Amino acid sequence: MTGGRLTTALRLLLPAFLLGAMVAISFIEAPLKFLAPGVTIPIGLGIGRLVFTALNVLAGAVLLVLTVVTVRARAGRTVGVLLTAIWVVFAVEVAVIRPVLNRRSDLVIAGSAAPGTDGAHYAYIAADTILVVLLVALTIVTVRSVLPDPAATPAPGASVRSPGPRETDR
């Protein structure tokens, strides 16, 4: 695969991969782990901390590679704006919201009563939802920019010759 093709493949695959990881972890695994038999709140929070830390490391790595290939491809303003927005939301999630949730989970895991963090949970869910929407938008914009326009491509089996004079024009 040439450098250009690799760059294009990464620009298409990385946002879709990160989108799948986020949906699987944030919207499926996170709520379901508390329904498993024997999983207490402290155990669930401990598992959640590990899983979300891994997801954040993965997301940071994917976003870093995606940024490099996007800059290399000179992908355009819309892609740049979407990628910047993704970075901003991700940074707020990791640097602002996660520390609030971590402080509470530290207390609960240690067996102490902890103040409620419903606001922080809702903020994290909102941030993840925004990230999902931005990743879908980035994927759509990227697909549209790298795939040929179907309206400009002849249908399979159609003749590609240039139009000649019509019979009545002779």
Solvent accessible surface area in square Angstrom, and as a share of the most:
residue,aa,sasa,rsa
1,M,154,0.69
2,T,89,0.52
3,G,32,0.31
4,G,51,0.49
5,R,158,0.58
6,L,85,0.42
7,T,8,0.05
8,T,44,0.26
9,A,22,0.17
10,L,48,0.24
11,R,17,0.06
12,L,43,0.21
13,L,114,0.57
14,L,24,0.12
15,P,0,0.00
16,A,45,0.35
17,F,108,0.45
18,L,2,0.01
19,L,36,0.18
20,G,40,0.38
21,A,20,0.15
22,M,7,0.03
23,V,55,0.31
24,A,47,0.37
25,I,39,0.20
26,S,16,0.11
27,F,79,0.33
28,I,92,0.47
29,E,47,0.21
30,A,18,0.14
31,P,72,0.45
32,L,96,0.48
33,K,24,0.10
34,F,73,0.30
35,L,137,0.68
36,A,43,0.33
37,P,135,0.85
38,G,71,0.68
39,V,37,0.22
40,T,69,0.40
41,I,97,0.49
42,P,53,0.33
43,I,91,0.46
44,G,0,0.00
45,L,28,0.14
46,G,23,0.22
47,I,67,0.34
48,G,8,0.08
49,R,71,0.26
50,L,137,0.68
51,V,36,0.21
52,F,28,0.11
53,T,65,0.38
54,A,61,0.48
55,L,10,0.05
56,N,16,0.08
57,V,105,0.60
58,L,62,0.31
59,A,5,0.04
60,G,19,0.18
61,A,54,0.42
62,V,10,0.06
63,L,1,0.01
64,L,109,0.54
65,V,67,0.38
66,L,3,0.01
67,T,39,0.23
68,V,90,0.52
69,V,11,0.07
70,T,11,0.06
71,V,107,0.61
72,R,150,0.55
73,A,37,0.29
74,R,212,0.77
75,A,23,0.18
76,G,46,0.44
77,R,208,0.76
78,T,77,0.45
79,V,5,0.03
80,G,30,0.29
81,V,83,0.48
82,L,24,0.12
83,L,10,0.05
84,T,83,0.48
85,A,32,0.25
86,I,1,0.00
87,W,77,0.27
88,V,88,0.50
89,V,25,0.14
90,F,21,0.09
91,A,51,0.40
92,V,67,0.38
93,E,3,0.01
94,V,56,0.32
95,A,72,0.56
96,V,89,0.51
97,I,16,0.08
98,R,24,0.09
99,P,44,0.28
100,V,55,0.32
101,L,25,0.12
102,N,37,0.19
103,R,144,0.53
104,R,57,0.21
105,S,6,0.04
106,D,71,0.37
107,L,74,0.37
108,V,21,0.12
109,I,79,0.40
110,A,83,0.64
111,G,68,0.66
112,S,54,0.35
113,A,101,0.79
114,A,26,0.20
115,P,93,0.58
116,G,68,0.65
117,T,17,0.10
118,D,93,0.48
119,G,55,0.53
120,A,16,0.12
121,H,73,0.33
122,Y,147,0.56
123,A,40,0.31
124,Y,16,0.06
125,I,93,0.47
126,A,49,0.38
127,A,8,0.06
128,D,4,0.02
129,T,61,0.36
130,I,85,0.43
131,L,4,0.02
132,V,28,0.16
133,V,93,0.53
134,L,27,0.14
135,L,0,0.00
136,V,59,0.34
137,A,31,0.24
138,L,4,0.02
139,T,28,0.16
140,I,79,0.40
141,V,43,0.25
142,T,2,0.01
143,V,52,0.30
144,R,190,0.69
145,S,68,0.44
146,V,41,0.24
147,L,99,0.49
148,P,101,0.64
149,D,84,0.44
150,P,114,0.72
151,A,95,0.74
152,A,82,0.64
153,T,72,0.42
154,P,71,0.45
155,A,67,0.52
156,P,139,0.87
157,G,90,0.87
158,A,49,0.38
159,S,84,0.54
160,V,122,0.70
161,R,199,0.73
162,S,89,0.57
163,P,131,0.83
164,G,50,0.48
165,P,97,0.61
166,R,165,0.60
167,E,133,0.60
168,T,122,0.71
169,D,88,0.45
170,R,201,0.73
